[in-house]
Amino acid sequence: MGKESNLKAKAAELLEKQADFNNNLKKKEPKVLKEFKEFINRGSVMDLAVGMIIGAAFTAIVTSLVNDIVMPVISMIIGGFDFSGLKFTIPAYIEGVEPATVNYGNFLQAAVNFLVIAFVIFLMVRTLNKMRERAEKLAKKKEDKKEEAETKVEEDQTALLKEIRDLLKKQSK
């Protein structure tokens, strides 16, 4: 019976250790997973995701602007033809092979898209910089006015203290 109760005690101890081990596994996340969660939850990653979504929507707007407004005007100015149709064909020298086309009109359209996007971003950054400069100037003006007011109060206090000193001197004579 001594061996049997000893075995039961060891079995109970092993079961308890196994339960503790399982609980610890549940509590501990792998370090990589924890770091990934921290990385994803940072504000900069969320800002990047929002920026990507807005950028994709902005691309559709710019593409429409270029295709529907800018390119027709440019086409009208230079003679009324469509840029997207501009291409040249490389003849096929092997029988049964289609000739290759180089669609440089599509490239020109993409270049105009890029220029329009770059210009719009330039205007946005320029506007933001001007707004920041104005805000800094306003903050500086407020700070200067506050310093002037503090200086005036200090000067008034000094003058008042001098008056009190002078009055005390006269009384003590």
C-alpha positions as CSV (number, residue, x, y, z in Angstrom):
1,M,0.0,0.0,0.0
2,G,2.9,2.4,0.7
3,K,4.1,2.1,-3.0
4,E,0.5,2.6,-4.3
5,S,-0.1,5.8,-2.3
6,N,3.4,7.0,-3.2
7,L,2.6,6.4,-6.9
8,K,-0.8,8.2,-6.6
9,A,0.9,11.2,-4.9
10,K,3.5,11.4,-7.7
11,A,0.8,11.0,-10.4
12,A,-1.2,13.8,-8.8
13,E,2.0,15.9,-8.6
14,L,2.7,15.3,-12.3
15,L,-0.8,16.1,-13.3
16,E,-0.6,19.4,-11.4
17,K,2.7,20.2,-13.1
18,Q,1.2,19.4,-16.5
19,A,-1.8,21.7,-15.7
20,D,0.5,24.5,-14.7
21,F,2.6,24.0,-17.8
22,N,-0.5,24.1,-20.0
23,N,-1.8,27.3,-18.3
24,N,1.6,29.0,-18.7
25,L,1.5,28.1,-22.4
26,K,-1.9,29.7,-22.8
27,K,-0.7,32.8,-21.0
28,K,2.5,33.4,-22.9
29,E,2.3,34.5,-26.5
30,P,5.2,33.9,-28.8
31,K,7.5,36.9,-28.7
32,V,7.2,37.5,-32.5
33,L,3.4,37.5,-32.3
34,K,3.5,40.0,-29.4
35,E,5.9,42.3,-31.3
36,F,3.8,42.1,-34.4
37,K,0.7,43.1,-32.5
38,E,2.6,46.1,-31.0
39,F,3.8,47.0,-34.5
40,I,0.4,46.9,-36.1
41,N,-1.2,48.9,-33.3
42,R,1.3,51.8,-33.6
43,G,-0.3,54.9,-35.0
44,S,2.2,55.2,-37.8
45,V,1.2,51.9,-39.4
46,M,-2.5,52.9,-39.2
47,D,-1.7,56.3,-40.7
48,L,0.2,54.5,-43.5
49,A,-2.8,52.3,-44.2
50,V,-5.2,55.2,-44.3
51,G,-2.7,57.1,-46.6
52,M,-2.6,54.1,-49.0
53,I,-6.4,53.9,-49.2
54,I,-6.7,57.7,-49.7
55,G,-3.9,57.5,-52.3
56,A,-5.8,54.8,-54.2
57,A,-8.9,56.9,-54.3
58,F,-6.9,60.0,-55.2
59,T,-5.3,58.1,-58.2
60,A,-8.8,57.4,-59.6
61,I,-9.6,61.1,-59.4
62,V,-6.3,62.2,-61.0
63,T,-6.7,59.6,-63.7
64,S,-10.1,61.0,-64.5
65,L,-8.8,64.5,-64.5
66,V,-6.0,63.6,-66.9
67,N,-8.1,61.4,-69.2
68,D,-11.3,63.6,-69.3
69,I,-10.0,67.1,-68.9
70,V,-6.2,67.6,-69.4
71,M,-5.5,65.2,-72.3
72,P,-8.5,66.4,-74.4
73,V,-7.3,70.0,-74.0
74,I,-3.7,69.1,-74.9
75,S,-4.9,67.0,-77.8
76,M,-7.0,70.0,-79.0
77,I,-4.0,72.3,-78.8
78,I,-1.7,70.1,-80.8
79,G,-4.1,69.1,-83.5
80,G,-7.0,67.1,-82.2
81,F,-5.6,63.5,-82.0
82,D,-5.9,61.0,-79.1
83,F,-2.7,60.3,-77.2
84,S,-3.7,56.8,-76.1
85,G,-3.7,55.7,-79.8
86,L,-0.1,56.7,-80.3
87,K,2.0,53.7,-81.1
88,F,4.4,52.3,-83.6
89,T,4.5,48.7,-84.8
90,I,7.6,46.5,-85.0
91,P,7.1,44.2,-87.9
92,A,7.2,40.5,-87.3
93,Y,10.1,38.8,-89.2
94,I,8.9,35.3,-88.3
95,E,5.9,33.8,-90.0
96,G,2.9,33.3,-87.7
97,V,4.1,35.8,-85.1
98,E,2.0,38.9,-84.5
99,P,3.9,42.3,-85.0
100,A,4.7,44.0,-81.7
101,T,3.4,47.4,-80.9
102,V,5.0,50.1,-78.7
103,N,2.2,52.1,-77.2
104,Y,4.0,55.3,-76.3
105,G,0.8,57.2,-76.1
106,N,-0.1,55.3,-73.0
107,F,3.3,56.2,-71.6
108,L,2.7,59.9,-72.4
109,Q,-0.6,59.6,-70.6
110,A,1.1,58.0,-67.6
111,A,3.7,60.8,-67.6
112,V,1.0,63.4,-67.6
113,N,-0.7,61.6,-64.7
114,F,2.5,61.7,-62.8
115,L,3.0,65.4,-63.4
116,V,-0.5,66.2,-62.3
117,I,-0.2,64.1,-59.2
118,A,3.2,65.6,-58.4
119,F,1.9,69.2,-58.9
120,V,-1.1,68.6,-56.7
121,I,1.0,67.1,-54.0
122,F,3.4,70.1,-54.3
123,L,0.4,72.4,-53.9
124,M,-0.8,70.5,-50.8
125,V,2.6,70.5,-49.2
126,R,3.1,74.2,-50.0
127,T,-0.3,75.0,-48.5
128,L,0.5,73.0,-45.3
129,N,3.8,74.7,-44.9
130,K,2.2,78.1,-45.2
131,M,-0.4,77.1,-42.7
132,R,2.3,75.9,-40.3
133,E,4.2,79.1,-40.8
134,R,1.1,81.2,-40.0
135,A,0.3,79.2,-36.9
136,E,3.9,79.6,-35.7
137,K,3.8,83.4,-36.3
138,L,0.5,83.6,-34.4
139,A,1.9,81.5,-31.5
140,K,5.0,83.8,-31.5
141,K,2.8,86.9,-31.5
142,K,0.8,85.5,-28.6
143,E,4.0,84.7,-26.7
144,D,5.4,88.1,-27.3
145,K,2.2,89.8,-26.1
146,K,2.2,87.6,-23.0
147,E,5.9,88.5,-22.3
148,E,5.1,92.2,-22.8
149,A,2.2,92.0,-20.4
150,E,4.4,90.2,-17.8
151,T,7.1,92.8,-18.3
152,K,4.6,95.6,-17.8
153,V,3.2,93.9,-14.6
154,E,6.8,93.6,-13.3
155,E,7.5,97.2,-14.1
156,D,4.3,98.3,-12.4
157,Q,5.1,96.2,-9.4
158,T,8.6,97.6,-9.2
159,A,7.3,101.2,-9.4
160,L,4.8,100.5,-6.7
161,L,7.4,98.9,-4.5
162,K,9.7,101.9,-5.0
163,E,6.8,104.2,-4.0
164,I,6.2,102.2,-0.9
165,R,9.9,102.3,0.0
166,D,10.0,106.0,-0.5
167,L,7.0,106.5,1.6
168,L,8.4,104.4,4.4
169,K,11.7,106.3,4.2
170,K,9.7,109.6,4.6
171,Q,7.8,108.2,7.6
172,S,10.8,107.0,9.3
173,K,12.6,110.4,9.2
